[in-house]
Amino acid sequence: MQDRDFESATAGCRVGLAVKGATIEELKRGAIFSTPDAAKVDTKFTLRFTKNRFYQEVKKGVFHGTIGMQSIPVTITEIYDHTITIETEKPVGYTTNDTFILLDLNAKKLHHIGNGIVS
């Protein structure tokens, strides 16, 4: 923090990490540091979904999603009452109860489709 060494940091602090043996490809934006069982990686997700009440109609197709610091294209493949299934081209890291935010970047007005948690 501010070019000084610390043993720990509190939530909200900007920190830099020196990670031995890691490559730039392994540490891209959205990388997750966790214990082995704390985080998961997948390309297909079924979400308990809450639609933004001001967004028109949720349809299948390619949209945009954010999860943590990751911002990626997603494809909505299935739509149910309060669940949807999305797929990504590349694996996405997430932890239990992380919220996925779905966006329609091509919408003329409202971009926020809704949000969901992996069920």
N, C-alpha and C positions, 0 to 999 in steps of 0.2 A: 504494500500500500504506500503510494507516494514515494517509491524507490527506497523503502526501508523494509527490513526483514521482520516478520512477525510469526509466531507459532500458531496463531489462530486469528480468525476474523469473524465478525458478526454479520448477520443477514443485511444485505444492502451495500456492503463494502465491495469496491472494485479491487480485484486482486490479480496478480500474475503468477503463473505456476511454471516451474522448470521441471519438465518430465523427461527423465533419462530414457533413451532408447525409442522414443516415439517419433513418428514421421509427421510431416505436415498433413498428409492425407488422413492420418488417423485422428487428427485433432482439428477437424473442420468445425465450423459454427454448429452448435447443437450437440456436440460431443458430451457424453454423460460419464462422469466418474462415479462409480458406485461399487458396493460389494457385489459379488457374483450373482446373487439371487434377487437383488433389489430392483434392477432394471431389466426390461425385456426389449426385444427387437423383433419387428414383424413388418409385413407389407399389406396385410389384410386385417381390417378392424370392424367389429360390429359395435356400434355406439348406442348407448341410451341417449337419445337425441332430443334436445329442446329447440324447436324452431323459433327464430325471431318472429314475434307476432306481426311485425310490420313488413316482413319479407313476403313476396307473392307466394308462389308454389315451389316446393322443393322438387326438382326433377333429376333424373339420372343424367350423368355427363361429367365432364372434366371441370373442376373448380380449383380452389386453392385452400390449403389448410395450414394451420400453425399448431405446433405442439411444443411447449417450452420455447427454446430459442430456434427451433427448426421451422422453416417456412417452405412448403413443398406443394407441387401439383398433386391433387387427389382426384380419383374417379369415384363418383357415387354409383354403385352397382346395384344396390337393392334398397327399397324404401318400404318400411312397415309403419304401424301406428306411431310408436314412440322409439323406434330403432331404425338405424340406417347402416348399411355396410359400405365402407370405402376401401379403396385399394390404392397403393402407391407404387411407383416404379422402383424406387430405392428403399431399402430397409429404414425404418424409423425407430428411434429409441424412445422409450417412455417408461414411466413408473406408475404404480397403482394410483388410481384417482386423478391422473393428469387429465386436463381438459383439452380436447381438440376443438379448435375454432374453425368453422368452415366459412369461406368467403367467396363471393361471386365478383371477381375483379372486373368483369365486363358489364356489370349492372350499371344503368344510367344514374340511379339514385343510391339506393341502399345496398351496400356490399356485404353486410353481415347476415349470413344465412341462418346461423344458429350455432350451438355448441353441443358437444357430447362427451361422455366418459365411456371408456371401454367396458363392455358388459361381459 
